[in-house]
Amino acid sequence: MTATTRDIAADITAAIIARLEAGTLPWQRSWSVTGEGGRPLRHEGVPYAGINALWLWATADTYGYRSRYWMTARQARELGGEINRDARPSFSVYASTFRKAGMPNLLGATADQMIRFLRSYVVFNADEIVGLPDYYYPREVAPTPLLISERQDRIDAFFAGIPAKVRHGGDRAFFHPTFDYIQMPHTGSFKSGDAYASVRAHETVHWAGHASRLDRTFGKRFGDNAYCVEELVAELGSAMICGDLGLPTELHDSHASYLANWLGVLRADKTAIFLAATKAEQAFSYLRAFSTEAAAETRLAA
């Protein structure tokens, strides 16, 4: 399956808009449907990144898929599986380029131009495939209804290496860019340790975008909607962090007000969700590197 950049961008954006119009965040609700939560996975267990993660979350939410695994028909056959006759195909996106010959200039020389475009290939969710090894099908893993999460060691390991200043108190969660600190309510203010981690992840993605770090700005492109796009990046980044930690994600009330703004941005710019997903992935990779480095230092010191 192939499609033009415009077709792919329009299809994906339309799907995200449809979920937002229904009052559902596809990067949130699909985790309550999927038994084990986390990111969508390729057949070999590698997580999808960027827009593919968001798109396949949305697709899983739409059709109620519970498996995290996606694969091509050929990959399914190689694993001994058979795709259901009425299976719904989806697609995975990748960027490609082609060289376009330039026009000769006054000196007779030409400069080729590299054109970037999107292509896609068909994938199926493992729920639509029979005969795969058992681990391709979901297990039930309930959210932790406790203040101390059953995944607390993973949560602590992720945030411990990040050199952000975090203050606790009050009833608001925010990142203060001028004084460069994260403000969080006390952990006891949250309904669970997982919920606390989700909100902290959101604010830490904001922290990563500070001018002294990733220097993430959207002013020129989005104008008055720049802060709205930044909030979308933080929501997607939080979802990626929670997926990596195996947590359910939580949408706190203060961000529900951004739904209408997100819809406005996505309707006006069909590639905005691609940019937001890319920036969220960049922030996730930046933050995850801190915990990876800290773990390596601990092993060396042991």
Secondary structure, DSSP 8 states (H G I E B T S, - for coil): ----HHHHHHHHHHHHHHHHHTT--HHHHHHHHSSS-S--B-TTS-B--HHHHHHHHHHHHHHT----BEE-HHHHHHTT-EE-TT---EEEEEEEEEEE-----TTS----EEEEEEEEEEEEEGGGEES--GGGS--------SSS-TTHHHHHHHHHT----EEE-SS--EEETTTTEEEE--GGGSS-HHHHHHHHHHHHHHHHTSTTTT----HHHHGGGHHHHHHHHHHHHHHHHHHHHT------HHHHTTHHHHHHHHHH-TTHHHHHHHHHHHHHHHHHHHHHHHHHHHHHH-
